[in-house]
Amino acid sequence: MSRHHPHPTTSELYTDDQDLLNRLIDNDQYAFFLLYSRYSPRIKSYLQRRLWRSDLVDEVLNDVMMVLWQKASSCPEKVPLLAWLFGIARLKSYRALALAAGVEVVTAEAWGVDEEDPEEGLLKHEQQFILQRAISQLPPDESQVLTRFIFQGHSHREIAAQLDLPVNTVKTRLRRARHHLQTRVEMLNQNAANRS
């Protein structure tokens, strides 16, 4: 991953996250470079609000992006990538703070989560809460289609039939909702960081 990468083209800058994740799952290093460039500044800014030591910020940022590199296939398709990364960053920062303070790391049981993989269980718990909060703040026409798509698992055509809308209208609202959702997810996580 030390290979020099050219400056991303305009089309690459707007490549869909899921497309890049699919390429990353196939070990495409350039897809990782694009995702790193897109999200590491936001994650670092978030961590700087949570962690008082710059060495911890860099360490946790590296840990978060390493999870992206190694476990891209674990990102749920319907969860925004930013929400997934913020969830990982929050869990990693909890652990880093606990270890730096010499206290016991919080366990999954303490959060009421019973999973074979404690971090994965906590992450799912966190994502669900953040997603529901963020969706509740969307305009009604956007939250309506996004809720049916994410939580009820309906297809574009099914949602169009249920709401008596053209399929293209549903796709447009979903695209707009996802963009707004990313913004609200980031805002909720930054607010959480500022309170801690």
Backbone hydrogen bonds, N-H to C=O, Kabsch-Sander energy under -0.5 kcal/mol:
donor,donor_aa,acceptor,acceptor_aa,energy
13,L,9,T,-2.0
14,Y,10,T,-0.9
15,T,12,E,-1.4
20,L,16,D,-2.0
21,L,17,D,-2.8
22,N,18,Q,-2.5
23,R,19,D,-1.9
24,L,20,L,-2.5
25,I,21,L,-2.7
26,D,22,N,-0.9
27,N,24,L,-2.4
28,D,23,R,-1.9
29,Q,27,N,-0.9
32,F,28,D,-1.4
33,F,29,Q,-2.2
34,L,30,Y,-2.2
35,L,31,A,-2.3
36,Y,32,F,-3.1
37,S,33,F,-2.5
38,R,34,L,-1.8
39,Y,35,L,-2.4
40,S,36,Y,-2.4
43,I,39,Y,-2.4
44,K,40,S,-2.8
45,S,41,P,-2.3
46,Y,42,R,-2.1
47,L,43,I,-2.6
48,Q,44,K,-2.3
49,R,45,S,-0.9
49,R,46,Y,-0.7
50,R,46,Y,-0.8
50,R,47,L,-0.6
51,L,47,L,-2.9
57,V,53,R,-1.9
58,D,54,S,-2.3
59,E,55,D,-2.0
60,V,56,L,-3.0
61,L,57,V,-2.5
62,N,58,D,-2.3
63,D,59,E,-2.0
64,V,60,V,-2.8
65,M,61,L,-2.5
66,M,62,N,-1.9
67,V,63,D,-1.9
68,L,64,V,-1.8
69,W,65,M,-2.1
70,Q,66,M,-2.8
71,K,67,V,-3.2
74,S,71,K,-2.1
75,C,72,A,-1.4
79,V,76,P,-1.4
84,W,80,P,-1.9
85,L,81,L,-2.7
86,F,82,L,-2.7
87,G,83,A,-2.2
88,I,84,W,-2.1
89,A,85,L,-2.7
90,R,86,F,-2.6
91,L,87,G,-2.1
92,K,88,I,-2.9
93,S,89,A,-2.4
94,Y,90,R,-2.3
95,R,91,L,-2.0
96,A,92,K,-2.5
97,L,93,S,-2.7
98,A,94,Y,-2.3
99,L,95,R,-2.7
100,A,96,A,-2.5
101,A,97,L,-1.9
102,G,98,A,-0.5
102,G,99,L,-0.8
103,V,98,A,-2.7
111,W,107,T,-0.6
111,W,108,A,-1.1
112,G,109,E,-1.5
113,V,108,A,-2.3
115,E,113,V,-0.6
121,G,117,D,-2.4
122,L,118,P,-2.6
123,L,119,E,-2.3
124,K,120,E,-2.3
125,H,121,G,-2.1
126,E,122,L,-2.6
127,Q,123,L,-2.8
128,Q,124,K,-2.4
129,F,125,H,-1.6
130,I,126,E,-2.6
131,L,127,Q,-3.0
132,Q,128,Q,-2.2
133,R,129,F,-2.2
134,A,130,I,-2.7
135,I,131,L,-3.0
136,S,132,Q,-1.8
137,Q,133,R,-0.6
137,Q,134,A,-1.0
138,L,135,I,-1.6
142,E,139,P,-1.0
143,S,139,P,-2.7
144,Q,140,P,-2.2
145,V,141,D,-0.9
146,L,142,E,-2.4
147,T,143,S,-2.6
148,R,144,Q,-1.4
149,F,145,V,-1.9
150,I,146,L,-3.3
151,F,147,T,-1.5
152,Q,147,T,-1.3
154,H,148,R,-2.4
159,I,155,S,-2.4
160,A,156,H,-2.4
161,A,157,R,-2.2
162,Q,158,E,-2.4
163,L,159,I,-2.3
164,D,160,A,-0.8
165,L,160,A,-2.4
170,V,166,P,-1.8
171,K,167,V,-2.4
172,T,168,N,-2.3
173,R,169,T,-2.6
174,L,170,V,-2.5
175,R,171,K,-2.5
176,R,172,T,-2.4
177,A,173,R,-2.7
178,R,174,L,-2.6
179,H,175,R,-1.8
180,H,176,R,-2.4
181,L,177,A,-2.7
182,Q,178,R,-2.2
183,T,179,H,-1.5
184,R,180,H,-2.2
185,V,181,L,-3.0
186,E,182,Q,-2.2
187,M,183,T,-2.1
188,L,184,R,-2.7
189,N,185,V,-2.2
190,Q,186,E,-2.3
191,N,187,M,-2.5
192,A,188,L,-2.1
193,A,189,N,-2.2
194,N,190,Q,-2.4
195,R,191,N,-1.6
196,S,192,A,-1.1
